[in-house]
């Protein structure tokens, strides 16, 4: 709420500057969005009186004006506004003035005629169209007669008032009024407010009940509903003091009737609505839900199509307003309105919120109904508004209030224990400290014992229900700054990361150590992408009921597809070396209410892992580089079962000849390989290699023990062997056979060369291995090794058709 | 010329030759020539049999001395030549040390991960356990059990990705409050937990909104947990993440699941409280929301609010990272541009 500092000062003897006050409000009550004056940045702008106005000799629309600005001689100013005329009081920007947008006004010549300043419209001194009075669109804003030539127009128009723009939390609806602000500020500065209410003077000759009736059948919609009638009004502009209050509060002045309702809304937080009595379709007011599809034209000239959840104010069952949200076009107060029916009500907060939200009609009124209304000021506000309309628009207030429903204003008694207060806040307050807070807040209380006190929360603070709410009142008024700062008493809690959390962290660090940068991608994706790159495919992902965008409709079932979107973003921005990994959840529907959430880790690499360098040969990423990362990671994780890589063609998104399933024992735990060129094309990415692993499988897998293996002191003997085999024979086949037949002393089989090319017969390749032998307990003899090597050679020849080269 | 004189002359000649030699080959030649079995010194010694018995040991001694001197001179010279040769070789191997070093493969944790790890590590060091919840959550845990009844504004369809009427993408990490309260065995001491994770809102992505972001929830519930403990804990967090010199201020706020509720601000680290664009000229930056756990939340999770109480807080790593590094567009975090990802050193 835009709170006027000057308005507060009407009711409070404040001796703090506005900025200091706003800091205090932020610390004690509600957050502050901004502190400003409408006149910020304006300079040398005064009231002037146009003493003469002659047509410009060289123009058909400009006038040459002589303007009295309170100095010896009038100023000559050229003006193009259509409503400029001799005798009018106007806003003058003098030579050297600053007007809106920090624009500087300088003396100069306009079409050959000297001009010593500028006559201003409100928009030219910074008024937005949202707050500039309607008639000001005609051109210059004409000032009332009491304006003195030469006085500052900035203060005359109230633009030097400081506005404290508060950000009210949903629970503090009471702070959406000057009344609520005054009460709260009085509490934290320990002041006695002198709030002024205006009493109504009724015309005894006419009873409101003879003019209108109100029958509220559904009191859920309107727990309180009251009307007054003001007769013989003359609609006109409001006096300047009222306009100033409104524009400083961000509300546009319209006419004296509507302006009064807005003024009272600001003062008490009680929304009011004024109807043109003579335009009403009937005079029996009611409220009801709309018919599905019912049409209604609102004040803003839009025809709304209503739903059954919407709520209406009716006259003889014809809709006249969207209850609590916006009035109707047909019954609005216009210039010729004679009789006003004035409504003060409390509408259901949830119904108003849903209606305002659905129709996107958020207003000062709906905002207040949504957060609740003070039941104890409904009549106060209605009376004051009726009286003010009568005073300003010259009408008479018909006798009596017509009440359709009334929810009594109830105060609440809450038991409080001093020791509990101190226990919760960590303070050492005395009973006197606590009663001081409630004195300041003007809450009644009764001290029952040394520890017990009953506090009465008044109806104007409808947010307070529990003792916890009173703890908050004590804490904030006593001052959060005065709370001690301690840490929870140390306990036996051990805390720390679980084994699972440590495993996941280690996994991240491993891939970072191998050169992959951690990415964070979106979990929500398209159905198509959600289904791609799954380790163990399921048919359909989990889908959102009501997605926001077509890019985010389903939960991912693999991480790789998100990484490829990231790769594409980089490629599109000319970053050609991309090495990413991501660790996070995938969501696998398994028939339950919620999907199974699995932790996966995945990587994607394109271009080169290492940047181009003068010293190192270029090395575009390939299958074996990425596989090497996966191998190293799986080795680091200390898995007891054997990891094997099995050629796989089952995933349509993967290269059929360059993809391997990763098996742990006989369990599928992931895959590694090249993205299928067609898929890569669809993602708009170049050759890219990816892997994805299910961390859940690795977590639950058996790990190797902690015992170390002693390093043998005895020498090793090596033998190299080069084999010519059919291309269909795999490295895994050869190694498996060597290990199976290698004998007790074979320690290691190391592939050191693979060759297939022109020098070999077609369909053949050459594989070369170093076999390392060692006896842990004795020095190995040459003939032992020779015997073992010969045996392996024999099996390779006979079982794999290998030719020893 | 006597033997002694002959030896003296050989010594002078030899030392001069050694001094003048320019390479190891020459030095070797001198050694063979002077000290070899057919060399002049050996020859001189052969002539000693003609000397008297008194003279013989004296000349012998002198001859040994000459031989040792020459030998030492040769060694000395050889060492100098070897060193010179090595120096020449090293000079030839000189590299331009200003050429760039070879690149090393090294990835970085995501900047948001760095913030999360920092916060988690801080709380782990204070004895908190880390509880990670599901991202697809039951409505009852995301809302009802957190004191957000059916018609609460935060529950509007527009804000939440629903999957079914009872299942949704969690909008906050707070469901872990209820789940941990239900699970915790209070006979074993207070519950001290922290819960980081992804959350989802039905928002259109722009510079300041993201339909996916991160939160870290914290909660301590026991028999002796106070609001002063909350204040002290928040000060510890703010100062450990943003610096010791910063002050913390608490302001009243509103969350359905805490009462009293507060917002915690820290001194603007950019202007140290003087006021600047980052802090919107207030001198303060809002960093997290917190409060004392609402009695209804405790009750709904089967914990007696008369006996137990505590505090809870929630902070946003995305917002922390934006503040800390001056990132102005939250989408940067999820585009994963390598040039962005690699800017943040590992110290967070």
Interface residues (C-beta under 8 A of the other chain):
Chain A: X26 X27 X28 X29 X30 X31 X32 X34 X169 X170 X171 X172 X350 X353 X357 X370 X423 X424 X425 X426 X427 X466 X468 X469 X471 X472 X475 X476 X480 X481 X483 X484 X485 X486 X487 X488 X489 X490 X491 X492 X493 X494 X495 X496 X497 X498 X501 X505 X508 X511 X512 X513 X514 X515 X516 X517 X518 X519 X520 X521 X522 X523 X524 X542 X543 X544 X545 X546 X547 X548 X549 X552 X555 X563 X566 X569 X570 X573 X575 X577 X578 X579 X580 X581 X584 X585 X587 X593 X594 X595 X597 X609 X610 X611 X613 X614 X615 X616
Chain B: X99 X100 X102 X103 X104 X105 X106 X107 X108 X109 X110 X112 X113 X117 X120 X123 X124 X126 X127 X128 X129 X130 X132 X134 X135 X136 X137 X138 X151 X153 X156 X157 X158 X161 X162 X163 X164 X166 X167 X169 X188 X189 X190 X192 X198 X200 X202 X203 X204 X211 X212 X220 X222 X224 X225 X226 X227 X228 X229 X231 X232 X233 X235 X236 X249 X250 X251 X252 X253 X254 X259 X260 X261 X262 X263 X280 X282 X292 X294 X295 X309 X333 X334 X335 X336 X337 X338 X339 X341 X342
